[in-house]
Amino acid sequence: MRLTGKRALITGTATGIGRETALLFAGEGAEIIAADCDELNNLVTCQMIREAGHSCQCITADISKEDDVLKLFSQVGRIDILINNAASVHGDGFLTDLSADAWDNILAICLRSVFLCSREAIKQMMKQGHGAIINLSSANATVGINLAAYTASKGGIESLTRLIAAHYASFGIRTNSISPGTIMSENSAQFYNARPELAADLKRLYPGGEFGHVRDIAATALFLATDEARFINGANVPVDGGLTSTRRLPSIAP
């Protein structure tokens, strides 16, 4: 029960990494504030937490919009942990095929939301004198594979993480990021199961020959949120099975 007495706001909790992180943190004693624009699936997440005997506040919000974020933070009160997890790749692809609207939408969901939520959380954490912020980046921020807007947003997240860490450490606030490789969430599992040849080709890039699981990311976030990681600040933690550290990835040209 490493998070007993802590309140954790997690974005993008309707599915995947966000849901798994919320379940794990709740099991470690945290009171969860689950925020997502997908009201139905977010309610499922909250119900799973409550059925396990834990506390969860379920909030429907589009965190790419400032008004929604301000309303969200007016409802939640004290925040000890913020997990900026929400993301989207809808409409993304090669830069020359990408519409300006898709670019704006992806950066709003992936990066603008991190700015908005972090800004409001930091205001509260400064008053408290403590806090932990964990931002979800991606291996895409390290290597140029595909998904132009998503890649740009994740690079921005890592830079913003370092800046927040440097500026607000004196207030007892630690800020770190996690860079997942290919993770088997519900959506990605469905995608790769329908394309076994693509999955096999991609797995060859991983030294261990396998993809990660949502629990791998949730467990890393848990460590970074606890006092065990008290001297880790401004770091980016790759959780990618060695994908980005052992070899150059092949270029994928349009």
C-alpha positions, 0 to 999 in steps of 0.5 A: 500500500505504497500510495495510502493517503495519496490522491491521484489524477489520471487522464485517459483512464477509459482504456489501456495504460490509463485504466491499468494505472488507475487500477494499480494505483487504487490497489496501492491505496490511492484515491483515484480521480479518473478523467476522460472524454469517453464517459461510458468506458471511463465509468467502467474503469471507475466501477472496476475500482469501486468493485475492488473496494477502492475509491474513485471519482469519475469525471468526464472532461476534454482535457485539450480544452482549457475550460474543461481543465479548469472545471476539472481542477475546481472539482478535485481539490488536493492532488498529490499525483498527476499522470498525464496519459491521454493521447490520440493518433486519429488522422495521423501519418506521414507529414505530407499526408497530414491535414492541419486540422489533424495536426492541431487536434493531435497536439491539443490532446497529446501536448496541450493537455499536458500543459493545461493539467500540469499548470493547474496541478502545479499551482495546487502542489506549490501550496502543498509543498509536494507533488509528483507529475508523470507524463507519458511520452513514447519511443517515437520521441527518440526515433523517427518512425511514423505518426508525425504529429504524435511524434512531435507532441511526445518530443514536446512532452519530454522537453516540457518535463525537463523544464517543469522539473527544473523550475518547480523542484524547490517546491517539492514537485518531481516531474518525470516522463515514461517512454513506452515502446509497443504496448499491448493495450486493448486497441493495439492488440486488436490492431496487431492481431488483425495484421500478424505479418506486421506484428511479426516484423515489428517484434523482430526490432525488439531484442526480446522478440515481444511487445510490452503490456500495459502493466509494465507502464503502470508499474513504472508510473507507480515507482515514479509516484512513490517516495522510493523515487524521491531523487528522480526528477527530470528523467525520461524512463524508456520502457521499450524492451531495449527497442531504442537502446540497442540498434537503429530502427529502419527508416519508413519512407512514405 
